[in-house]
Amino acid sequence: AVSCPNQLEWWAAIQNEYASLLEHGTWEKTKANGTRKARLVIKGYRQKRGIDYHETFAAVSRMDSVRRIIASAVLRGWKFLL
């Protein structure tokens, strides 16, 4: 996206998203403890059905599950951040 003809629009969208994450306190800054972490990033767009995976699904909650979670939170006096 950042090498396409509308790359300036993409960069603006990226900056807006980042600013929104900062504004909503998405991260909490902590002091480094001296350990190192590594993350493995999979290029999902290069995977082939039947070789790299066999099924796909959308992670969608059932309404009765959502209601139970909300009821449980209400009983415990938890706050909702929407």
C-alpha positions as CSV (number, residue, x, y, z in Angstrom):
1,A,0.0,0.0,0.0
2,V,2.8,2.4,0.8
3,S,4.3,2.0,-2.7
4,C,1.1,2.5,-4.6
5,P,-0.1,5.7,-6.4
6,N,-2.2,6.7,-3.3
7,Q,0.6,6.2,-0.9
8,L,0.1,9.6,0.7
9,E,-3.4,8.7,1.6
10,W,-2.2,5.4,3.1
11,W,0.5,7.2,5.2
12,A,-2.1,9.7,6.4
13,A,-4.4,6.8,7.4
14,I,-1.5,5.1,9.2
15,Q,-0.7,8.3,11.1
16,N,-4.3,8.7,12.1
17,E,-4.5,5.2,13.4
18,Y,-1.3,5.6,15.4
19,A,-2.5,8.9,16.9
20,S,-5.8,7.2,17.9
21,L,-3.9,4.4,19.6
22,L,-1.9,6.9,21.6
23,E,-4.9,9.0,22.4
24,H,-6.8,6.0,23.8
25,G,-3.9,4.9,26.0
26,T,-3.4,1.6,24.2
27,W,0.1,1.1,25.5
28,E,1.6,1.5,29.0
29,K,5.3,2.5,29.0
30,T,7.4,0.4,31.4
31,K,11.1,0.3,32.2
32,A,13.2,-2.3,30.3
33,N,14.1,-5.3,32.4
34,G,17.1,-6.3,30.2
35,T,15.5,-9.3,28.5
36,R,15.0,-9.6,24.8
37,K,11.8,-10.7,23.0
38,A,11.4,-12.0,19.5
39,R,8.2,-12.4,17.5
40,L,7.6,-14.7,14.6
41,V,5.6,-13.0,11.8
42,I,3.8,-15.2,9.3
43,K,3.1,-13.8,5.8
44,G,-0.4,-15.1,5.7
45,Y,-1.0,-13.7,2.2
46,R,1.5,-16.3,0.9
47,Q,-0.2,-19.3,2.4
48,K,-1.9,-21.8,0.2
49,R,-5.1,-23.7,1.2
50,G,-4.6,-27.4,1.7
51,I,-0.8,-26.9,2.2
52,D,-0.4,-24.3,4.9
53,Y,-4.0,-24.5,6.3
54,H,-7.2,-26.5,5.8
55,E,-10.0,-24.4,7.2
56,T,-10.8,-20.7,7.7
57,F,-13.3,-19.1,10.0
58,A,-14.2,-15.8,11.4
59,A,-13.9,-15.4,15.1
60,V,-17.5,-14.2,15.9
61,S,-19.1,-14.4,19.3
62,R,-22.5,-15.9,19.7
63,M,-25.0,-13.5,21.3
64,D,-25.8,-15.8,24.3
65,S,-22.0,-15.9,25.0
66,V,-21.9,-12.1,24.9
67,R,-24.9,-11.8,27.2
68,R,-23.3,-14.2,29.8
69,I,-20.1,-12.3,29.8
70,I,-22.0,-9.0,30.3
71,A,-24.1,-10.5,33.1
72,S,-21.0,-11.9,34.8
73,A,-19.3,-8.5,34.6
74,V,-22.4,-6.7,36.1
75,L,-22.6,-9.2,39.0
76,R,-18.9,-8.5,39.7
77,G,-19.3,-4.7,39.5
78,W,-16.8,-4.4,36.6
79,K,-16.8,-1.3,34.5
80,F,-17.4,-1.3,30.8
81,L,-15.2,0.7,28.5
82,L,-16.8,1.1,25.1
